[in-house]
């Protein structure tokens, strides 16, 4: 994955999250989500649970099972492109609607 394609994927994820958050009723939280790209195919994963904490924990556990350091090359490439050291293993963005409790 080239740095340009990593930035495009990150932009896609941010745009999708912002669009989803813009449709939320006041006070509602966005369901944690992840976009995984493998072999040029994107898969959207949503993590629904009783609480935000449970959703986030489920998302982290699912992604940890799917990742190895080598398989995480796109995240490492993006983090490096953004100026972080190559030991970065995750890129996370948390969006909330205006006035929503975290």
C-alpha positions as CSV (number, residue, x, y, z in Angstrom):
1,X,0.0,0.0,0.0
2,X,1.5,3.3,-1.0
3,X,1.4,6.4,1.2
4,X,-1.2,8.0,-1.1
5,X,-3.5,5.0,-0.8
6,X,-3.1,5.0,2.9
7,X,-4.1,8.6,3.1
8,X,-7.1,7.9,0.8
9,X,-8.2,5.1,3.1
10,X,-7.8,7.3,6.2
11,X,-9.9,10.0,4.4
12,X,-12.6,7.5,3.6
13,X,-12.8,6.3,7.2
14,X,-13.0,9.9,8.5
15,X,-15.6,10.9,5.9
16,X,-17.7,7.8,6.7
17,X,-17.5,8.5,10.5
18,X,-18.3,12.2,10.1
19,X,-21.3,11.4,7.8
20,X,-22.6,8.8,10.2
21,X,-22.2,11.1,13.2
22,X,-24.0,14.0,11.3
23,X,-27.1,11.8,11.2
24,X,-27.2,10.9,14.9
25,X,-29.9,12.3,17.1
26,X,-28.6,14.7,19.8
27,X,-27.0,12.8,22.6
28,X,-26.5,9.6,20.7
29,X,-23.0,8.1,20.2
30,X,-21.6,6.7,17.0
31,X,-21.2,3.0,17.0
32,X,-17.5,2.2,17.0
33,X,-16.4,1.1,13.6
34,X,-13.3,0.0,11.7
35,X,-12.5,-0.2,8.0
36,X,-10.2,-3.1,7.1
37,X,-8.6,-3.2,3.6
38,X,-7.0,-6.4,2.4
39,X,-6.0,-7.1,-1.1
40,X,-7.8,-3.9,-2.3
41,X,-11.1,-5.0,-0.8
42,X,-12.6,-2.9,2.0
43,X,-14.7,-4.3,4.8
44,X,-16.7,-2.2,7.3
45,X,-16.9,-3.6,10.8
46,X,-19.3,-2.2,13.3
47,X,-19.1,-3.0,17.0
48,X,-22.5,-2.7,18.7
49,X,-23.0,-3.5,22.4
50,X,-25.0,-2.4,25.5
51,X,-22.4,0.3,26.3
52,X,-19.8,2.3,24.5
53,X,-17.1,0.8,26.6
54,X,-18.2,-2.7,25.7
55,X,-18.3,-1.7,22.0
56,X,-14.8,-0.3,22.1
57,X,-13.4,-3.3,24.0
58,X,-15.0,-5.6,21.4
59,X,-13.5,-3.6,18.5
60,X,-10.1,-3.6,20.1
61,X,-10.2,-7.4,20.7
62,X,-11.5,-8.1,17.1
63,X,-8.7,-5.9,15.5
64,X,-6.1,-7.4,17.8
65,X,-7.1,-10.9,16.6
66,X,-6.9,-9.8,12.9
67,X,-3.6,-8.0,13.1
68,X,0.0,-9.0,13.2
69,X,2.9,-6.5,13.0
70,X,3.4,-7.4,9.3
71,X,-0.3,-7.3,8.4
72,X,-0.5,-3.9,10.0
73,X,1.8,-2.3,7.4
74,X,-0.8,0.2,6.1
75,X,-1.3,1.7,9.6
76,X,2.5,1.7,10.2
77,X,3.0,3.5,6.8
78,X,0.4,6.1,7.6
79,X,1.8,6.8,11.1
80,X,5.3,7.0,9.6
81,X,4.0,9.4,6.9
82,X,2.5,11.5,9.7
83,X,5.8,11.7,11.4
84,X,5.6,9.0,14.0
85,X,8.2,6.4,14.6
86,X,7.7,3.0,12.8
87,X,6.7,1.3,16.0
88,X,3.1,2.7,15.7
89,X,0.6,-0.1,15.4
90,X,-2.8,1.6,15.4
91,X,-4.6,4.7,14.1
92,X,-7.8,5.5,16.0
93,X,-10.2,8.4,15.5
94,X,-13.0,9.0,18.0
95,X,-16.0,11.1,16.8
96,X,-18.9,12.2,19.0
97,X,-21.9,14.3,18.0
98,X,-22.2,17.8,19.5
99,X,-23.2,17.6,23.1
100,X,-22.9,13.9,23.4
101,X,-21.4,12.3,26.5
102,X,-18.1,10.5,25.9
